Amino acid sequence: MELDIQCEEMSPSRWAELLTTMKSCKTIRLDDCNLSSSNCEDLSSIINTNPSLTELKLNNNELGDAGVEYLCKGLLTPSCSLQKLWLQNCNLTSASCETLRSVLSAQPALTELHVGDNKLGTAGVKVLCQGMMNPSCKLQKLQLEYCELTADIVEALNAALKTKPTLKELSLSNNTLGDTAVKQLCQGLVEASCNLELLHLENCGITSDSCMEISAVLRNKSSLMDLSVGDNKIGDSGLALLCQGLMHPSCKIQKLWLWDCDITSASCKDLSRLISTKETLTEISLIDNNLRDSGMEMLCQALKDPKSKLQELWVRECGLTAACCKAVSSALSTNKHLKVLHIGENKLGDVGVELLCEGLMHPNCNIQSLWLGNCDLTAGCCATLATVMATKQCLTELDLSYNPLDDEGIRKICEALRKPSCNVQQLILYDILWSSEVDDELRALEESKPEVKIIS
């Protein structure tokens, strides 16, 4: 049994009603429910008396350190079988870390701890690392984003990593680590017996200076499948160093996020080589990098390589125009693996999208999710888009937000949605102006096809 409630104010009667339900739940999710420490006292009792409970998610509630103390009393009981604990943005401080350390030390069932967006600080997380070093700790996933960590945390993290081969996922994004600390962390990762599968270091003050060390992790840790270094100023020189590790035969990367990394079209030769030869790579994000049309054309050439197995390509806000759309169309008509294309916030225009649609209509194309928000589109391209919607049954998600489609364009899209052959299940139309008559048509369409969700 699963309890999943979000964004609901809890009256005393409603809470009492839910407590009865929780006694037999395997999963309890209560994000954004205005819970406080007093609710945690009740939840502690549930943890203690419900041995089937394996997941507890309490993100975005004002639990405070007192609330966590209550929870941990339940977590420390022998009957507790909790495996996953989510406490993101719960107003915790370093004071909670001592209590959580006790749980890590004593509760081998706990495999996931998500405590991001709390002011734990370096001192607090050092205490958590002590708990991780206990032989009883079997933690697999640790999420510490936005925890006000500094470079001083790395020594404690490395000590914990050395003793924890069970750890599969580590997220340190949005902490001011800097190159020196990231270098030290990477050296620890290479030496440690850990088998990390996911490493997230977004917005950690990384430059090209630490990319050689990250590259060494990629070469030496064949377990690493998910690397995110977005929102760091690594530049073309840093990307070239990363690609040395990414191209190594032992690297098995699947997901690579490089958004807003100061990468230009000069890097696209290396990226193209990666896309065309690294068959494990299925997802790459290059959002908000200045690739321009010349860079995109190189990427498209790589997508046409039979060895490319890329399924998701994110190139939003990359300085693209209609000039690259013929190349994109050609790639779409060749690559059978690509399922998701985020190409919004580029000045493609109607002409560019008409070209894209030629590729989308090809029998080889299997696109499921297409994002074209803020691409300077008008009603002029909507008839062609409507044909794609009505013809390509693989297309289930379409984003046309922030484009001046007006009534004429929206009506053409609606005509396609009404057709039995159209399989679009989610249509995103943020910030588009239409008349009250068209609004009535959209609501009527949702009623007639309840499987379709129109988000506006």
DOLOMI-542939 format. One line per field, with one value per residue (C-alpha): x, y, z; residue number from 1. Coordinates in steps of 0.25 Angstrom, whole numbers, plus 5000, padded with zeros to 4 digits. Example, Ala and Ser with C-alpha at 12.3 -4.5 7.8 and 13.67 -1.06 7.14 Angstrom:
east	(5049|5055)
north	(4982|4996)
up	(5031|5029)
resi	(1|2)
REM end
This chain:
east	(5000|5005|5001|5005|5000|5006|5003|4992|4989|4988|4976|4976|4965|4971|4984|4977|4971|4984|4991|4981|4985|5000|5000|5000|5007|5020|5022|5019|5021|5016|5024|5019|5009|5012|5017|5024|5032|5019|5015|5029|5025|5014|5022|5033|5022|5018|5032|5033|5020|5020|5031|5026|5030|5042|5041|5038|5038|5036|5042|5039|5033|5037|5042|5054|5064|5054|5046|5057|5061|5047|5048|5061|5055|5047|5058|5067|5056|5060|5046|5050|5052|5052|5061|5059|5058|5056|5057|5061|5058|5053|5060|5071|5084|5097|5090|5082|5094|5098|5084|5085|5099|5094|5084|5094|5103|5092|5082|5087|5074|5075|5081|5077|5078|5074|5077|5079|5075|5078|5088|5096|5109|5123|5123|5110|5113|5126|5118|5110|5122|5126|5113|5116|5129|5122|5123|5108|5105|5100|5097|5096|5091|5095|5089|5096|5092|5091|5097|5106|5118|5132|5146|5148|5138|5146|5156|5144|5137|5149|5151|5136|5137|5149|5141|5128|5128|5113|5111|5106|5101|5107|5102|5109|5104|5102|5113|5125|5136|5145|5156|5165|5155|5149|5163|5165|5151|5154|5168|5160|5150|5161|5168|5155|5148|5135|5127|5120|5110|5105|5114|5107|5116|5107|5111|5123|5132|5139|5148|5157|5167|5161|5156|5168|5165|5150|5155|5163|5151|5144|5156|5157|5143|5136|5124|5121|5109|5104|5112|5107|5117|5107|5107|5123|5132|5140|5141|5146|5159|5152|5143|5155|5161|5148|5147|5160|5153|5140|5146|5154|5150|5147|5138|5123|5116|5101|5097|5105|5100|5109|5099|5104|5119|5124|5125|5126|5125|5140|5137|5127|5137|5141|5126|5123|5133|5128|5113|5117|5126|5122|5111|5107|5104|5089|5087|5094|5090|5097|5087|5092|5105|5109|5109|5103|5098|5112|5114|5100|5103|5115|5106|5096|5106|5110|5095|5095|5106|5101|5109|5101|5091|5087|5073|5072|5078|5077|5081|5072|5077|5090|5089|5083|5075|5068|5081|5084|5070|5073|5084|5075|5064|5074|5079|5064|5061|5074|5075|5065|5069|5066|5054|5055|5059|5060|5063|5055|5059|5066|5062|5057|5045|5034|5044|5053|5042|5036|5050|5050|5036|5041|5051|5040|5031|5041|5038|5052|5049|5044|5043|5034|5037|5039|5041|5040|5037|5041|5046|5039|5028|5015|5002|5009|5016|5004|4998|5011|5012|4998|5001|5013|5004|4993|5003|5014|5008|5021|5020|5014|5019|5020|5024|5020|5021|5025|5022|5011|5003|4990|4976|4979|4991|4984|4972|4981|4987|4974|4969|4981|4978|4964|4968|4968|4982|4988|4995|5000|4997|5004|5003|5010|5005|5011|5009|5002|4990|4977|4962|4952|4946|4958|4960|4946|4950|4963|4955|4944|4956|4961|4948|4946|4960|4963|4977|4981|4987|4988|4997|4996)
north	(5000|5014|5028|5039|5053|5066|5081|5078|5086|5076|5078|5070|5062|5059|5055|5046|5039|5038|5032|5020|5018|5019|5007|4998|5006|5002|5016|5029|5042|5055|5066|5081|5077|5088|5077|5081|5074|5070|5061|5055|5049|5042|5037|5032|5023|5018|5015|5007|4999|4997|4988|4988|5003|5004|5018|5032|5045|5058|5068|5083|5082|5091|5079|5085|5078|5074|5067|5059|5055|5049|5042|5036|5030|5021|5019|5013|5003|4988|4987|4998|4994|5007|5007|5021|5034|5048|5061|5071|5086|5082|5094|5084|5089|5082|5078|5068|5061|5055|5048|5044|5038|5029|5024|5022|5014|5005|5003|4994|4995|5009|5010|5024|5038|5051|5063|5073|5088|5088|5097|5085|5091|5085|5082|5074|5066|5062|5056|5048|5043|5037|5029|5025|5019|5009|4995|4994|5005|5000|5014|5013|5027|5041|5054|5066|5078|5092|5088|5100|5091|5096|5090|5085|5074|5066|5059|5053|5049|5042|5035|5030|5026|5017|5009|5009|5000|5000|5015|5016|5030|5043|5057|5069|5080|5094|5095|5104|5093|5099|5092|5088|5081|5074|5069|5064|5057|5051|5045|5039|5033|5027|5021|5016|5003|5010|5006|5020|5019|5034|5046|5060|5073|5084|5098|5094|5104|5095|5100|5093|5092|5080|5073|5064|5058|5056|5050|5040|5036|5033|5024|5017|5015|5007|5007|5022|5023|5037|5049|5063|5075|5086|5100|5100|5108|5097|5103|5096|5093|5086|5078|5073|5067|5061|5054|5047|5040|5038|5032|5022|5008|5005|5017|5012|5026|5026|5040|5053|5067|5078|5090|5104|5100|5111|5101|5106|5100|5097|5086|5079|5071|5064|5063|5057|5047|5043|5042|5034|5024|5022|5013|5013|5028|5030|5044|5057|5071|5083|5093|5108|5106|5114|5102|5110|5104|5099|5092|5086|5081|5073|5067|5063|5056|5048|5044|5038|5028|5014|5013|5024|5020|5033|5034|5048|5061|5074|5086|5097|5111|5108|5119|5111|5116|5110|5108|5095|5089|5082|5075|5072|5067|5057|5052|5050|5042|5033|5031|5021|5022|5037|5038|5052|5065|5078|5089|5100|5115|5115|5124|5113|5120|5114|5110|5103|5095|5091|5085|5078|5072|5065|5057|5055|5049|5039|5024|5023|5034|5030|5043|5042|5056|5069|5082|5094|5105|5120|5116|5128|5120|5125|5119|5117|5104|5098|5091|5083|5081|5076|5066|5060|5059|5052|5043|5039|5031|5030|5045|5046|5059|5073|5086|5099|5109|5124|5124|5134|5123|5131|5125|5120|5112|5106|5102|5094|5087|5084|5078|5068|5065|5061|5050|5036|5034|5045|5039|5052|5051|5064|5077|5089|5103|5112|5127|5127|5136|5131|5135|5130|5122|5115|5113|5106|5097|5093|5090|5082|5074|5070|5065|5057|5051|5050|5043|5057|5067|5081|5090|5105)
up	(5000|4996|5002|4993|4996|4992|4995|5005|5018|5029|5039|5052|5047|5033|5040|5050|5038|5030|5043|5042|5028|5030|5039|5027|5017|5010|5004|5011|5003|5009|5002|5004|5015|5025|5035|5047|5059|5065|5053|5054|5068|5061|5049|5059|5065|5051|5047|5060|5058|5043|5039|5024|5023|5014|5008|5016|5008|5015|5006|5008|5022|5034|5042|5048|5057|5067|5057|5052|5066|5068|5054|5058|5071|5062|5052|5063|5068|5064|5056|5047|5032|5026|5013|5007|5015|5008|5017|5006|5010|5024|5032|5037|5043|5047|5060|5052|5047|5061|5061|5047|5050|5060|5050|5039|5049|5055|5043|5032|5025|5021|5007|5003|5010|5003|5012|5002|5003|5018|5025|5030|5027|5027|5041|5041|5029|5035|5046|5036|5029|5043|5042|5028|5033|5042|5037|5039|5030|5016|5010|4994|4991|4998|4993|4999|4989|4995|5009|5010|5009|5006|5002|5016|5015|5005|5014|5022|5010|5004|5017|5017|5002|5005|5015|5006|4994|4995|4991|4977|4976|4982|4979|4984|4974|4978|4989|4988|4987|4976|4968|4979|4987|4974|4970|4984|4983|4970|4975|4986|4977|4968|4980|4988|4987|4984|4972|4969|4958|4959|4962|4962|4963|4957|4961|4970|4965|4955|4944|4933|4944|4951|4938|4937|4951|4947|4934|4942|4950|4937|4932|4945|4950|4939|4949|4947|4937|4941|4942|4943|4943|4938|4942|4943|4935|4929|4915|4902|4909|4920|4911|4903|4916|4920|4906|4908|4920|4913|4901|4909|4906|4921|4922|4922|4923|4920|4924|4923|4927|4922|4922|4923|4923|4914|4903|4888|4874|4876|4885|4876|4868|4881|4885|4871|4873|4886|4881|4869|4876|4891|4889|4904|4904|4903|4909|4907|4912|4905|4909|4909|4902|4890|4880|4868|4855|4851|4864|4863|4849|4854|4865|4855|4846|4858|4861|4847|4851|4852|4865|4872|4882|4887|4892|4898|4893|4900|4892|4897|4897|4888|4878|4867|4855|4843|4837|4844|4843|4830|4837|4849|4840|4833|4847|4851|4838|4841|4856|4861|4875|4878|4887|4893|4886|4894|4884|4890|4892|4879|4867|4858|4852|4844|4833|4842|4848|4835|4832|4845|4842|4829|4838|4848|4838|4833|4837|4844|4854|4867|4875|4887|4893|4885|4892|4883|4893|4890|4876|4869|4863|4858|4853|4839|4844|4851|4840|4838|4853|4853|4842|4850|4862|4855|4848|4857|4868|4876|4879|4893|4898|4891|4896|4888|4900|4898|4883|4877|4871|4873|4871|4857|4861|4874|4866|4856|4868|4874|4861|4861|4876|4873|4863|4867|4861|4870|4882|4889|4904|4909|4901|4908|4904|4914|4912|4899|4897|4891|4892|4901|4890|4888|4903|4903|4891|4899|4911|4903|4897|4910|4914|4902|4903|4918|4914|4908|4918|4913|4922|4920)
resi	(1|2|3|4|5|6|7|8|9|10|11|12|13|14|15|16|17|18|19|20|21|22|23|24|25|26|27|28|29|30|31|32|33|34|35|36|37|38|39|40|41|42|43|44|45|46|47|48|49|50|51|52|53|54|55|56|57|58|59|60|61|62|63|64|65|66|67|68|69|70|71|72|73|74|75|76|77|78|79|80|81|82|83|84|85|86|87|88|89|90|91|92|93|94|95|96|97|98|99|100|101|102|103|104|105|106|107|108|109|110|111|112|113|114|115|116|117|118|119|120|121|122|123|124|125|126|127|128|129|130|131|132|133|134|135|136|137|138|139|140|141|142|143|144|145|146|147|148|149|150|151|152|153|154|155|156|157|158|159|160|161|162|163|164|165|166|167|168|169|170|171|172|173|174|175|176|177|178|179|180|181|182|183|184|185|186|187|188|189|190|191|192|193|194|195|196|197|198|199|200|201|202|203|204|205|206|207|208|209|210|211|212|213|214|215|216|217|218|219|220|221|222|223|224|225|226|227|228|229|230|231|232|233|234|235|236|237|238|239|240|241|242|243|244|245|246|247|248|249|250|251|252|253|254|255|256|257|258|259|260|261|262|263|264|265|266|267|268|269|270|271|272|273|274|275|276|277|278|279|280|281|282|283|284|285|286|287|288|289|290|291|292|293|294|295|296|297|298|299|300|301|302|303|304|305|306|307|308|309|310|311|312|313|314|315|316|317|318|319|320|321|322|323|324|325|326|327|328|329|330|331|332|333|334|335|336|337|338|339|340|341|342|343|344|345|346|347|348|349|350|351|352|353|354|355|356|357|358|359|360|361|362|363|364|365|366|367|368|369|370|371|372|373|374|375|376|377|378|379|380|381|382|383|384|385|386|387|388|389|390|391|392|393|394|395|396|397|398|399|400|401|402|403|404|405|406|407|408|409|410|411|412|413|414|415|416|417|418|419|420|421|422|423|424|425|426|427|428|429|430|431|432|433|434|435|436|437|438|439|440|441|442|443|444|445|446|447|448|449|450|451|452|453|454|455|456)
REM end
